[in-house]
Every structure is written in C-alpha cells, then in structure tokens.
Amino acid sequence: MSIAVAVDDLPVLSAVGTVTVHDSGVARSCARCSCGWTGKRRLLKAAAEQDAWMHSIHQRCVVGVPLVRPGN
Ligand SMILES: [Zn+2]
C-alpha cells in the first residue's frame, strides 16, 4: 500500500522574519523581529518571550535559536 500526496496541495509556509528576545538587563527585555516588528519593553524576560512566540504564530515568522540574546 502506498500513499500519494500532491505537492501542490501542501500549505505554503513562507516565513518572513526571525524573531528573537533581546535581554538588556532587569526590566529591559524586548522581542524584535527581522521583519520590522518590535514588541513592548517588558519587565519580565518571560513576557517578552511570550510576545515573540505570539508574533511567530500570528505572522508565521521563525523563532530564533537561541531565542534570548544578550545586548541592546
Ligand atoms: Zn516577524
């Protein structure tokens, strides 16, 4: 038994950017994406990470690995 899948029927997943969280210290975490989107500055790094994941889900941008990066 074999299963055939038409390639044309598969959904096209075209990511437009890579989203990461920039951790610049206490109360200075912010999600940013290479597509131009910038999240709110967050008190908690985890909240900025949630912003990044939500942006990724809604805009189909790729989550960066590692997600959190030090710096500005
Ligand atoms: Zn994006």
N, CA, C, O and the ligand as a Tripos MOL2 file, in Angstrom:
@<TRIPOS>MOLECULE
protein
  289   287    73     0     0
PROTEIN
NO_CHARGES

@<TRIPOS>ATOM
      1 N           0.8360   -1.1720    0.0000 N.3       1 MET1
      2 CA          0.0000    0.0000    0.0000 C.3       1 MET1
      3 C           0.8820    1.2370    0.0000 C.2       1 MET1
      4 O           1.8810    1.2990    0.7170 O.2       1 MET1
      5 N           0.5180    2.1940   -0.7880 N.am      2 SER2
      6 CA          1.2930    3.4310   -0.8280 C.3       2 SER2
      7 C           0.3610    4.6300   -0.6910 C.2       2 SER2
      8 O          -0.8290    4.5570   -1.0010 O.2       2 SER2
      9 N           0.9180    5.7030   -0.2310 N.am      3 ILE3
     10 CA          0.1650    6.9390   -0.0530 C.3       3 ILE3
     11 C           0.7930    8.0060   -0.9370 C.2       3 ILE3
     12 O           1.9980    8.2530   -0.8780 O.2       3 ILE3
     13 N          -0.0280    8.6220   -1.7400 N.am      4 ALA4
     14 CA          0.4600    9.6840   -2.6100 C.3       4 ALA4
     15 C          -0.0590   11.0290   -2.1080 C.2       4 ALA4
     16 O          -1.2390   11.1760   -1.7900 O.2       4 ALA4
     17 N           0.8250   11.9840   -2.0440 N.am      5 VAL5
     18 CA          0.4600   13.3380   -1.6320 C.3       5 VAL5
     19 C           0.8690   14.2910   -2.7380 C.2       5 VAL5
     20 O           2.0240   14.3120   -3.1630 O.2       5 VAL5
     21 N          -0.0710   15.0620   -3.1890 N.am      6 ALA6
     22 CA          0.2480   16.0480   -4.2120 C.3       6 ALA6
     23 C           0.9730   17.2240   -3.5710 C.2       6 ALA6
     24 O           0.4690   17.8180   -2.6170 O.2       6 ALA6
     25 N           2.1150   17.5530   -4.0700 N.am      7 VAL7
     26 CA          2.9180   18.6370   -3.5070 C.3       7 VAL7
     27 C           2.1960   19.9690   -3.6140 C.2       7 VAL7
     28 O           2.3570   20.8360   -2.7550 O.2       7 VAL7
     29 N           1.4090   20.1350   -4.6540 N.am      8 ASP8
     30 CA          0.7040   21.4020   -4.8470 C.3       8 ASP8
     31 C          -0.3720   21.6310   -3.7910 C.2       8 ASP8
     32 O          -0.7950   22.7680   -3.5810 O.2       8 ASP8
     33 N          -0.8240   20.5610   -3.1180 N.am      9 ASP9
     34 CA         -1.8730   20.7070   -2.1190 C.3       9 ASP9
     35 C          -1.3310   21.0810   -0.7440 C.2       9 ASP9
     36 O          -2.1120   21.4310    0.1410 O.2       9 ASP9
     37 N          -0.0220   21.0190   -0.5410 N.am     10 LEU10
     38 CA          0.5520   21.3300    0.7570 C.3      10 LEU10
     39 C           0.5220   22.8400    0.9900 C.2      10 LEU10
     40 O           0.7200   23.6200    0.0580 O.2      10 LEU10
     41 N           0.2750   23.2510    2.2350 N.am     11 PRO11
     42 CA          0.2730   24.6870    2.5050 C.3      11 PRO11
     43 C           1.6680   25.2740    2.3570 C.2      11 PRO11
     44 O           2.6660   24.6280    2.6770 O.2      11 PRO11
     45 N           1.7210   26.4730    1.8820 N.am     12 VAL12
     46 CA          2.9960   27.1520    1.7030 C.3      12 VAL12
     47 C           3.3300   27.9020    2.9870 C.2      12 VAL12
     48 O           2.6030   28.8050    3.4000 O.2      12 VAL12
     49 N           4.4230   27.5210    3.6030 N.am     13 LEU13
     50 CA          4.8540   28.1830    4.8160 C.3      13 LEU13
     51 C           6.0210   29.0970    4.4740 C.2      13 LEU13
     52 O           7.1670   28.6600    4.3730 O.2      13 LEU13
     53 N           5.7150   30.3180    4.3060 N.am     14 SER14
     54 CA          6.7760   31.2540    3.9410 C.3      14 SER14
     55 C           7.0160   32.2080    5.0920 C.2      14 SER14
     56 O           6.2410   33.1380    5.3120 O.2      14 SER14
     57 N           8.0850   31.9770    5.8180 N.am     15 ALA15
     58 CA          8.4390   32.8380    6.9340 C.3      15 ALA15
     59 C           9.0020   34.1340    6.3900 C.2      15 ALA15
     60 O           9.6940   34.1550    5.3720 O.2      15 ALA15
     61 N           8.6990   35.1890    7.0720 N.am     16 VAL16
     62 CA          9.1630   36.4850    6.6130 C.3      16 VAL16
     63 C          10.2530   37.0530    7.4960 C.2      16 VAL16
     64 O          10.9280   38.0080    7.1100 O.2      16 VAL16
     65 N          10.4340   36.4840    8.6730 N.am     17 GLY17
     66 CA         11.4480   37.0290    9.5580 C.3      17 GLY17
     67 C          11.8360   36.0570   10.6450 C.2      17 GLY17
     68 O          11.2640   34.9740   10.7700 O.2      17 GLY17
     69 N          12.8180   36.4610   11.4300 N.am     18 THR18
     70 CA         13.2520   35.6810   12.5820 C.3      18 THR18
     71 C          13.0910   36.5470   13.8170 C.2      18 THR18
     72 O          13.6450   37.6430   13.9050 O.2      18 THR18
     73 N          12.3200   36.0360   14.7730 N.am     19 VAL19
     74 CA         12.0400   36.8000   15.9830 C.3      19 VAL19
     75 C          12.9240   36.3270   17.1230 C.2      19 VAL19
     76 O          13.1010   35.1280   17.3380 O.2      19 VAL19
     77 N          13.4760   37.2910   17.8510 N.am     20 THR20
     78 CA         14.3370   36.9960   18.9850 C.3      20 THR20
     79 C          13.9880   37.9390   20.1390 C.2      20 THR20
     80 O          13.3060   38.9460   19.9490 O.2      20 THR20
     81 N          14.4620   37.5980   21.3240 N.am     21 VAL21
     82 CA         14.2740   38.4450   22.5000 C.3      21 VAL21
     83 C          15.6320   39.0080   22.8900 C.2      21 VAL21
     84 O          16.6000   38.2670   23.0650 O.2      21 VAL21
     85 N          15.6900   40.3150   23.0230 N.am     22 HIS22
     86 CA         16.9240   40.9770   23.4190 C.3      22 HIS22
     87 C          16.8320   41.3110   24.8960 C.2      22 HIS22
     88 O          15.9500   42.0540   25.3240 O.2      22 HIS22
     89 N          17.7420   40.7610   25.6580 N.am     23 ASP23
     90 CA         17.7540   40.9390   27.1090 C.3      23 ASP23
     91 C          18.8590   41.9160   27.4700 C.2      23 ASP23
     92 O          20.0440   41.5910   27.3890 O.2      23 ASP23
     93 N          18.4570   43.1160   27.8690 N.am     24 SER24
     94 CA         19.4370   44.1470   28.2090 C.3      24 SER24
     95 C          19.4420   44.4570   29.6970 C.2      24 SER24
     96 O          19.8170   45.5580   30.1010 O.2      24 SER24
     97 N          19.0320   43.5030   30.5070 N.am     25 GLY25
     98 CA         19.0550   43.6920   31.9480 C.3      25 GLY25
     99 C          17.6620   43.6570   32.5400 C.2      25 GLY25
    100 O          16.6870   43.3010   31.8780 O.2      25 GLY25
    101 N          17.5980   44.0390   33.8110 N.am     26 VAL26
    102 CA         16.3350   43.9880   34.5380 C.3      26 VAL26
    103 C          15.3370   44.9630   33.9160 C.2      26 VAL26
    104 O          15.6520   46.1310   33.6870 O.2      26 VAL26
    105 N          14.1590   44.4790   33.6540 N.am     27 ALA27
    106 CA         13.0640   45.2790   33.1060 C.3      27 ALA27
    107 C          13.3860   45.8580   31.7410 C.2      27 ALA27
    108 O          12.8180   46.8780   31.3500 O.2      27 ALA27
    109 N          14.2800   45.2290   31.0240 N.am     28 ARG28
    110 CA         14.6390   45.7530   29.7090 C.3      28 ARG28
    111 C          14.7100   44.6230   28.6860 C.2      28 ARG28
    112 O          15.6720   44.5310   27.9230 O.2      28 ARG28
    113 N          13.7130   43.7820   28.6720 N.am     29 SER29
    114 CA         13.6470   42.7120   27.6780 C.3      29 SER29
    115 C          12.6210   43.0920   26.6230 C.2      29 SER29
    116 O          11.5570   43.6280   26.9310 O.2      29 SER29
    117 N          12.9600   42.8060   25.3860 N.am     30 CYS30
    118 CA         12.0840   43.2170   24.2930 C.3      30 CYS30
    119 C          12.2060   42.2100   23.1510 C.2      30 CYS30
    120 O          13.3100   41.7930   22.7990 O.2      30 CYS30
    121 N          11.0750   41.8260   22.5800 N.am     31 ALA31
    122 CA         11.0780   40.9350   21.4180 C.3      31 ALA31
    123 C          11.1940   41.7780   20.1560 C.2      31 ALA31
    124 O          10.5610   42.8260   20.0320 O.2      31 ALA31
    125 N          12.0050   41.3100   19.2340 N.am     32 ARG32
    126 CA         12.1790   42.0030   17.9550 C.3      32 ARG32
    127 C          12.2300   40.9700   16.8430 C.2      32 ARG32
    128 O          12.6140   39.8190   17.0480 O.2      32 ARG32
    129 N          11.8340   41.4120   15.6720 N.am     33 CYS33
    130 CA         11.8320   40.5040   14.5250 C.3      33 CYS33
    131 C          12.5190   41.1730   13.3430 C.2      33 CYS33
    132 O          12.4820   42.3940   13.1950 O.2      33 CYS33
    133 N          13.1360   40.3680   12.5180 N.am     34 SER34
    134 CA         13.8170   40.9180   11.3410 C.3      34 SER34
    135 C          12.8270   41.4110   10.2910 C.2      34 SER34
    136 O          13.2310   42.0340    9.3090 O.2      34 SER34
    137 N          11.5170   41.1390   10.4870 N.am     35 CYS35
    138 CA         10.5120   41.6690    9.5570 C.3      35 CYS35
    139 C          10.1770   43.1210    9.8750 C.2      35 CYS35
    140 O           9.4570   43.7760    9.1220 O.2      35 CYS35
    141 N          10.7040   43.6260   10.9980 N.am     36 GLY36
    142 CA         10.4680   45.0140   11.3590 C.3      36 GLY36
    143 C           9.6090   45.2020   12.5970 C.2      36 GLY36
    144 O           9.5070   46.3110   13.1210 O.2      36 GLY36
    145 N           8.9920   44.1270   13.0670 N.am     37 TRP37
    146 CA          8.1270   44.2110   14.2370 C.3      37 TRP37
    147 C           8.9660   44.3220   15.5080 C.2      37 TRP37
    148 O          10.0260   43.7070   15.6220 O.2      37 TRP37
    149 N           8.4750   45.1160   16.4590 N.am     38 THR38
    150 CA          9.1060   45.2250   17.7770 C.3      38 THR38
    151 C           8.0320   45.1480   18.8340 C.2      38 THR38
    152 O           7.0260   45.8530   18.7600 O.2      38 THR38
    153 N           8.2430   44.2900   19.8230 N.am     39 GLY39
    154 CA          7.2950   44.1550   20.9170 C.3      39 GLY39
    155 C           7.5210   45.2080   21.9880 C.2      39 GLY39
    156 O           8.4550   46.0070   21.9190 O.2      39 GLY39
    157 N           6.6430   45.1860   22.9760 N.am     40 LYS40
    158 CA          6.7690   46.1240   24.0870 C.3      40 LYS40
    159 C           7.9810   45.7620   24.9360 C.2      40 LYS40
    160 O           8.3900   44.6030   24.9940 O.2      40 LYS40
    161 N           8.5490   46.7700   25.5930 N.am     41 ARG41
    162 CA          9.5910   46.5140   26.5760 C.3      41 ARG41
    163 C           8.9210   45.8920   27.7920 C.2      41 ARG41
    164 O           7.9400   46.4250   28.3120 O.2      41 ARG41
    165 N           9.4490   44.7780   28.2330 N.am     42 ARG42
    166 CA          8.8110   44.0170   29.3100 C.3      42 ARG42
    167 C           9.6540   43.9790   30.5750 C.2      42 ARG42
    168 O          10.8840   43.9790   30.5370 O.2      42 ARG42
    169 N           8.9440   43.9460   31.6960 N.am     43 LEU43
    170 CA          9.6010   43.8170   32.9920 C.3      43 LEU43
    171 C          10.2280   42.4320   33.1300 C.2      43 LEU43
    172 O          11.3360   42.2900   33.6470 O.2      43 LEU43
    173 N           9.5110   41.4210   32.6660 N.am     44 LEU44
    174 CA          9.9800   40.0390   32.7620 C.3      44 LEU44
    175 C          10.4260   39.5330   31.3980 C.2      44 LEU44
    176 O           9.7730   39.7890   30.3870 O.2      44 LEU44
    177 N          11.5190   38.8290   31.3790 N.am     45 LYS45
    178 CA         12.0220   38.2340   30.1370 C.3      45 LYS45
    179 C          11.0240   37.2290   29.5840 C.2      45 LYS45
    180 O          10.8690   37.0980   28.3700 O.2      45 LYS45
    181 N          10.3400   36.5100   30.4940 N.am     46 ALA46
    182 CA          9.3640   35.5130   30.0530 C.3      46 ALA46
    183 C           8.2140   36.1550   29.2840 C.2      46 ALA46
    184 O           7.6800   35.5540   28.3520 O.2      46 ALA46
    185 N           7.8290   37.3730   29.6680 N.am     47 ALA47
    186 CA          6.7540   38.0690   28.9560 C.3      47 ALA47
    187 C           7.2010   38.4550   27.5540 C.2      47 ALA47
    188 O           6.4150   38.3870   26.6090 O.2      47 ALA47
    189 N           8.4590   38.8580   27.4160 N.am     48 ALA48
    190 CA          8.9940   39.1770   26.0910 C.3      48 ALA48
    191 C           9.0880   37.9170   25.2280 C.2      48 ALA48
    192 O           8.8650   37.9660   24.0180 O.2      48 ALA48
    193 N           9.4180   36.7940   25.8570 N.am     49 GLU49
    194 CA          9.4570   35.5280   25.1290 C.3      49 GLU49
    195 C           8.0600   35.1560   24.6320 C.2      49 GLU49
    196 O           7.8970   34.6560   23.5190 O.2      49 GLU49
    197 N           7.0570   35.4070   25.4730 N.am     50 GLN50
    198 CA          5.6750   35.1270   25.0590 C.3      50 GLN50
    199 C           5.2770   36.0260   23.8900 C.2      50 GLN50
    200 O           4.5960   35.5770   22.9680 O.2      50 GLN50
    201 N           5.6980   37.2910   23.9210 N.am     51 ASP51
    202 CA          5.4450   38.1920   22.7950 C.3      51 ASP51
    203 C           6.0570   37.6300   21.5130 C.2      51 ASP51
    204 O           5.4390   37.6580   20.4490 O.2      51 ASP51
    205 N           7.2760   37.1210   21.6350 N.am     52 ALA52
    206 CA          7.9720   36.5760   20.4690 C.3      52 ALA52
    207 C           7.2230   35.3690   19.8980 C.2      52 ALA52
    208 O           7.0590   35.2490   18.6840 O.2      52 ALA52
    209 N           6.7750   34.4840   20.7790 N.am     53 TRP53
    210 CA          6.0520   33.3000   20.3060 C.3      53 TRP53
    211 C           4.7250   33.6830   19.6720 C.2      53 TRP53
    212 O           4.3390   33.1140   18.6500 O.2      53 TRP53
    213 N           4.0210   34.6430   20.2680 N.am     54 MET54
    214 CA          2.7400   35.0680   19.7010 C.3      54 MET54
    215 C           2.9430   35.7170   18.3310 C.2      54 MET54
    216 O           2.1530   35.4970   17.4130 O.2      54 MET54
    217 N           3.9970   36.5100   18.1980 N.am     55 HIS55
    218 CA          4.2940   37.1140   16.9020 C.3      55 HIS55
    219 C           4.5990   36.0220   15.8750 C.2      55 HIS55
    220 O           4.1570   36.0900   14.7280 O.2      55 HIS55
    221 N           5.3500   35.0300   16.3020 N.am     56 SER56
    222 CA          5.6950   33.9340   15.4040 C.3      56 SER56
    223 C           4.4540   33.1830   14.9290 C.2      56 SER56
    224 O           4.3460   32.8170   13.7580 O.2      56 SER56
    225 N           3.5330   32.9620   15.8410 N.am     57 ILE57
    226 CA          2.3120   32.2360   15.4930 C.3      57 ILE57
    227 C           1.4480   33.0430   14.5370 C.2      57 ILE57
    228 O           0.9440   32.5120   13.5480 O.2      57 ILE57
    229 N           1.2770   34.3240   14.8340 N.am     58 HIS58
    230 CA          0.3630   35.1390   14.0330 C.3      58 HIS58
    231 C           0.9550   35.5550   12.6990 C.2      58 HIS58
    232 O           0.2320   35.6340   11.7060 O.2      58 HIS58
    233 N           2.2600   35.8220   12.6520 N.am     59 GLN59
    234 CA          2.8670   36.3270   11.4150 C.3      59 GLN59
    235 C           3.6560   35.2580   10.6720 C.2      59 GLN59
    236 O           4.1810   35.5060    9.5860 O.2      59 GLN59
    237 N           3.7350   34.0730   11.2590 N.am     60 ARG60
    238 CA          4.4760   32.9610   10.6590 C.3      60 ARG60
    239 C           5.9580   33.2560   10.4940 C.2      60 ARG60
    240 O           6.6010   32.7600    9.5690 O.2      60 ARG60
    241 N           6.4830   34.0530   11.3810 N.am     61 CYS61
    242 CA          7.9250   34.2840   11.4020 C.3      61 CYS61
    243 C           8.5710   33.1640   12.2160 C.2      61 CYS61
    244 O           7.9190   32.5240   13.0410 O.2      61 CYS61
    245 N           9.8340   32.9430   11.9760 N.am     62 VAL62
    246 CA         10.5610   31.8630   12.6240 C.3      62 VAL62
    247 C          11.0900   32.3420   13.9700 C.2      62 VAL62
    248 O          11.5670   33.4700   14.0940 O.2      62 VAL62
    249 N          11.0010   31.4730   14.9760 N.am     63 VAL63
    250 CA         11.5660   31.7830   16.2870 C.3      63 VAL63
    251 C          13.0620   31.5030   16.2350 C.2      63 VAL63
    252 O          13.4820   30.4190   15.8310 O.2      63 VAL63
    253 N          13.8560   32.4710   16.6390 N.am     64 GLY64
    254 CA         15.3080   32.3360   16.6030 C.3      64 GLY64
    255 C          15.8080   31.3350   17.6270 C.2      64 GLY64
    256 O          15.2000   31.1400   18.6790 O.2      64 GLY64
    257 N          16.9230   30.7060   17.3010 N.am     65 VAL65
    258 CA         17.5830   29.7810   18.2200 C.3      65 VAL65
    259 C          19.0150   30.2590   18.3960 C.2      65 VAL65
    260 O          19.7810   30.2320   17.4330 O.2      65 VAL65
    261 N          19.4030   30.6910   19.5780 N.am     66 PRO66
    262 CA         18.6110   30.7890   20.7970 C.3      66 PRO66
    263 C          17.6250   31.9510   20.7150 C.2      66 PRO66
    264 O          17.8450   32.9320   20.0050 O.2      66 PRO66
    265 N          16.5460   31.8130   21.4540 N.am     67 LEU67
    266 CA         15.5110   32.8570   21.4130 C.3      67 LEU67
    267 C          15.9870   34.1230   22.1150 C.2      67 LEU67
    268 O          15.8200   35.2260   21.5950 O.2      67 LEU67
    269 N          16.5770   33.9640   23.2900 N.am     68 VAL68
    270 CA         17.0130   35.1250   24.0670 C.3      68 VAL68
    271 C          18.4750   35.4010   23.7830 C.2      68 VAL68
    272 O          19.3250   34.5140   23.8520 O.2      68 VAL68
    273 N          18.7400   36.6510   23.4630 N.am     69 ARG69
    274 CA         20.1100   37.0500   23.1540 C.3      69 ARG69
    275 C          20.4730   38.2700   23.9890 C.2      69 ARG69
    276 O          19.6590   39.1800   24.1450 O.2      69 ARG69
    277 N          21.6740   38.2960   24.5190 N.am     70 PRO70
    278 CA         22.0810   39.4540   25.3130 C.3      70 PRO70
    279 C          22.3330   40.6610   24.4140 C.2      70 PRO70
    280 O          22.5990   40.5350   23.2190 O.2      70 PRO70
    281 N          22.2400   41.8070   25.0230 N.am     71 GLY71
    282 CA         22.5750   43.0100   24.2570 C.3      71 GLY71
    283 C          21.4380   43.9700   24.1450 C.2      71 GLY71
    284 O          20.4270   43.8530   24.8390 O.2      71 GLY71
    285 N          21.6070   44.9080   23.2770 N.am     72 ASN72
    286 CA         20.6540   46.0040   23.1570 C.3      72 ASN72
    287 C          19.4300   45.5680   22.4630 C.2      72 ASN72
    288 O          18.5120   46.3650   22.2720 O.2      72 ASN72
    289 ZN          8.2280   38.9090   12.1430 Zn       73 ZN73
@<TRIPOS>BOND
     1     1     2 1
     2     2     3 1
     3     3     4 2
     4     3     5 am
     5     5     6 1
     6     6     7 1
     7     7     8 2
     8     7     9 am
     9     9    10 1
    10    10    11 1
    11    11    12 2
    12    11    13 am
    13    13    14 1
    14    14    15 1
    15    15    16 2
    16    15    17 am
    17    17    18 1
    18    18    19 1
    19    19    20 2
    20    19    21 am
    21    21    22 1
    22    22    23 1
    23    23    24 2
    24    23    25 am
    25    25    26 1
    26    26    27 1
    27    27    28 2
    28    27    29 am
    29    29    30 1
    30    30    31 1
    31    31    32 2
    32    31    33 am
    33    33    34 1
    34    34    35 1
    35    35    36 2
    36    35    37 am
    37    37    38 1
    38    38    39 1
    39    39    40 2
    40    39    41 am
    41    41    42 1
    42    42    43 1
    43    43    44 2
    44    43    45 am
    45    45    46 1
    46    46    47 1
    47    47    48 2
    48    47    49 am
    49    49    50 1
    50    50    51 1
    51    51    52 2
    52    51    53 am
    53    53    54 1
    54    54    55 1
    55    55    56 2
    56    55    57 am
    57    57    58 1
    58    58    59 1
    59    59    60 2
    60    59    61 am
    61    61    62 1
    62    62    63 1
    63    63    64 2
    64    63    65 am
    65    65    66 1
    66    66    67 1
    67    67    68 2
    68    67    69 am
    69    69    70 1
    70    70    71 1
    71    71    72 2
    72    71    73 am
    73    73    74 1
    74    74    75 1
    75    75    76 2
    76    75    77 am
    77    77    78 1
    78    78    79 1
    79    79    80 2
    80    79    81 am
    81    81    82 1
    82    82    83 1
    83    83    84 2
    84    83    85 am
    85    85    86 1
    86    86    87 1
    87    87    88 2
    88    87    89 am
    89    89    90 1
    90    90    91 1
    91    91    92 2
    92    91    93 am
    93    93    94 1
    94    94    95 1
    95    95    96 2
    96    95    97 am
    97    97    98 1
    98    98    99 1
    99    99   100 2
   100    99   101 am
   101   101   102 1
   102   102   103 1
   103   103   104 2
   104   103   105 am
   105   105   106 1
   106   106   107 1
   107   107   108 2
   108   107   109 am
   109   109   110 1
   110   110   111 1
   111   111   112 2
   112   111   113 am
   113   113   114 1
   114   114   115 1
   115   115   116 2
   116   115   117 am
   117   117   118 1
   118   118   119 1
   119   119   120 2
   120   119   121 am
   121   121   122 1
   122   122   123 1
   123   123   124 2
   124   123   125 am
   125   125   126 1
   126   126   127 1
   127   127   128 2
   128   127   129 am
   129   129   130 1
   130   130   131 1
   131   131   132 2
   132   131   133 am
   133   133   134 1
   134   134   135 1
   135   135   136 2
   136   135   137 am
   137   137   138 1
   138   138   139 1
   139   139   140 2
   140   139   141 am
   141   141   142 1
   142   142   143 1
   143   143   144 2
   144   143   145 am
   145   145   146 1
   146   146   147 1
   147   147   148 2
   148   147   149 am
   149   149   150 1
   150   150   151 1
   151   151   152 2
   152   151   153 am
   153   153   154 1
   154   154   155 1
   155   155   156 2
   156   155   157 am
   157   157   158 1
   158   158   159 1
   159   159   160 2
   160   159   161 am
   161   161   162 1
   162   162   163 1
   163   163   164 2
   164   163   165 am
   165   165   166 1
   166   166   167 1
   167   167   168 2
   168   167   169 am
   169   169   170 1
   170   170   171 1
   171   171   172 2
   172   171   173 am
   173   173   174 1
   174   174   175 1
   175   175   176 2
   176   175   177 am
   177   177   178 1
   178   178   179 1
   179   179   180 2
   180   179   181 am
   181   181   182 1
   182   182   183 1
   183   183   184 2
   184   183   185 am
   185   185   186 1
   186   186   187 1
   187   187   188 2
   188   187   189 am
   189   189   190 1
   190   190   191 1
   191   191   192 2
   192   191   193 am
   193   193   194 1
   194   194   195 1
   195   195   196 2
   196   195   197 am
   197   197   198 1
   198   198   199 1
   199   199   200 2
   200   199   201 am
   201   201   202 1
   202   202   203 1
   203   203   204 2
   204   203   205 am
   205   205   206 1
   206   206   207 1
   207   207   208 2
   208   207   209 am
   209   209   210 1
   210   210   211 1
   211   211   212 2
   212   211   213 am
   213   213   214 1
   214   214   215 1
   215   215   216 2
   216   215   217 am
   217   217   218 1
   218   218   219 1
   219   219   220 2
   220   219   221 am
   221   221   222 1
   222   222   223 1
   223   223   224 2
   224   223   225 am
   225   225   226 1
   226   226   227 1
   227   227   228 2
   228   227   229 am
   229   229   230 1
   230   230   231 1
   231   231   232 2
   232   231   233 am
   233   233   234 1
   234   234   235 1
   235   235   236 2
   236   235   237 am
   237   237   238 1
   238   238   239 1
   239   239   240 2
   240   239   241 am
   241   241   242 1
   242   242   243 1
   243   243   244 2
   244   243   245 am
   245   245   246 1
   246   246   247 1
   247   247   248 2
   248   247   249 am
   249   249   250 1
   250   250   251 1
   251   251   252 2
   252   251   253 am
   253   253   254 1
   254   254   255 1
   255   255   256 2
   256   255   257 am
   257   257   258 1
   258   258   259 1
   259   259   260 2
   260   259   261 am
   261   261   262 1
   262   262   263 1
   263   263   264 2
   264   263   265 am
   265   265   266 1
   266   266   267 1
   267   267   268 2
   268   267   269 am
   269   269   270 1
   270   270   271 1
   271   271   272 2
   272   271   273 am
   273   273   274 1
   274   274   275 1
   275   275   276 2
   276   275   277 am
   277   277   278 1
   278   278   279 1
   279   279   280 2
   280   279   281 am
   281   281   282 1
   282   282   283 1
   283   283   284 2
   284   283   285 am
   285   285   286 1
   286   286   287 1
   287   287   288 2
@<TRIPOS>SUBSTRUCTURE
     1 MET1         2 RESIDUE 1 A MET
     2 SER2         6 RESIDUE 1 A SER
     3 ILE3        10 RESIDUE 1 A ILE
     4 ALA4        14 RESIDUE 1 A ALA
     5 VAL5        18 RESIDUE 1 A VAL
     6 ALA6        22 RESIDUE 1 A ALA
     7 VAL7        26 RESIDUE 1 A VAL
     8 ASP8        30 RESIDUE 1 A ASP
     9 ASP9        34 RESIDUE 1 A ASP
    10 LEU10       38 RESIDUE 1 A LEU
    11 PRO11       42 RESIDUE 1 A PRO
    12 VAL12       46 RESIDUE 1 A VAL
    13 LEU13       50 RESIDUE 1 A LEU
    14 SER14       54 RESIDUE 1 A SER
    15 ALA15       58 RESIDUE 1 A ALA
    16 VAL16       62 RESIDUE 1 A VAL
    17 GLY17       66 RESIDUE 1 A GLY
    18 THR18       70 RESIDUE 1 A THR
    19 VAL19       74 RESIDUE 1 A VAL
    20 THR20       78 RESIDUE 1 A THR
    21 VAL21       82 RESIDUE 1 A VAL
    22 HIS22       86 RESIDUE 1 A HIS
    23 ASP23       90 RESIDUE 1 A ASP
    24 SER24       94 RESIDUE 1 A SER
    25 GLY25       98 RESIDUE 1 A GLY
    26 VAL26      102 RESIDUE 1 A VAL
    27 ALA27      106 RESIDUE 1 A ALA
    28 ARG28      110 RESIDUE 1 A ARG
    29 SER29      114 RESIDUE 1 A SER
    30 CYS30      118 RESIDUE 1 A CYS
    31 ALA31      122 RESIDUE 1 A ALA
    32 ARG32      126 RESIDUE 1 A ARG
    33 CYS33      130 RESIDUE 1 A CYS
    34 SER34      134 RESIDUE 1 A SER
    35 CYS35      138 RESIDUE 1 A CYS
    36 GLY36      142 RESIDUE 1 A GLY
    37 TRP37      146 RESIDUE 1 A TRP
    38 THR38      150 RESIDUE 1 A THR
    39 GLY39      154 RESIDUE 1 A GLY
    40 LYS40      158 RESIDUE 1 A LYS
    41 ARG41      162 RESIDUE 1 A ARG
    42 ARG42      166 RESIDUE 1 A ARG
    43 LEU43      170 RESIDUE 1 A LEU
    44 LEU44      174 RESIDUE 1 A LEU
    45 LYS45      178 RESIDUE 1 A LYS
    46 ALA46      182 RESIDUE 1 A ALA
    47 ALA47      186 RESIDUE 1 A ALA
    48 ALA48      190 RESIDUE 1 A ALA
    49 GLU49      194 RESIDUE 1 A GLU
    50 GLN50      198 RESIDUE 1 A GLN
    51 ASP51      202 RESIDUE 1 A ASP
    52 ALA52      206 RESIDUE 1 A ALA
    53 TRP53      210 RESIDUE 1 A TRP
    54 MET54      214 RESIDUE 1 A MET
    55 HIS55      218 RESIDUE 1 A HIS
    56 SER56      222 RESIDUE 1 A SER
    57 ILE57      226 RESIDUE 1 A ILE
    58 HIS58      230 RESIDUE 1 A HIS
    59 GLN59      234 RESIDUE 1 A GLN
    60 ARG60      238 RESIDUE 1 A ARG
    61 CYS61      242 RESIDUE 1 A CYS
    62 VAL62      246 RESIDUE 1 A VAL
    63 VAL63      250 RESIDUE 1 A VAL
    64 GLY64      254 RESIDUE 1 A GLY
    65 VAL65      258 RESIDUE 1 A VAL
    66 PRO66      262 RESIDUE 1 A PRO
    67 LEU67      266 RESIDUE 1 A LEU
    68 VAL68      270 RESIDUE 1 A VAL
    69 ARG69      274 RESIDUE 1 A ARG
    70 PRO70      278 RESIDUE 1 A PRO
    71 GLY71      282 RESIDUE 1 A GLY
    72 ASN72      286 RESIDUE 1 A ASN
    73 ZN73       289 GROUP 0 **** ****
